[in-house]
């Protein structure tokens, strides 16, 4: 599986969170939202200017700003 930055994922693409590279308060916040290594995610959509990105994770929809998505690496399915 190729590894991508979450910001680079396309709409309807799925994958598994590989790593969260954020530290401190932002890293804790991202992990508290359920984005931990091993979690399956799917990109549901993007706003017209591509920020924020909507994700389907653990049965709910989560939106992240691109500057937050930059800290998340995902193993994507082909």
Buried (B, 14 or more C-beta within 10 A) or exposed (E): EEEBBBBEBEEEBEBBBBEBEBEEEEBEEBBEBBBEEEBEBBBBEBEEEEBBBBBBBEEEEBBBEBEBBBBBBBBBEE
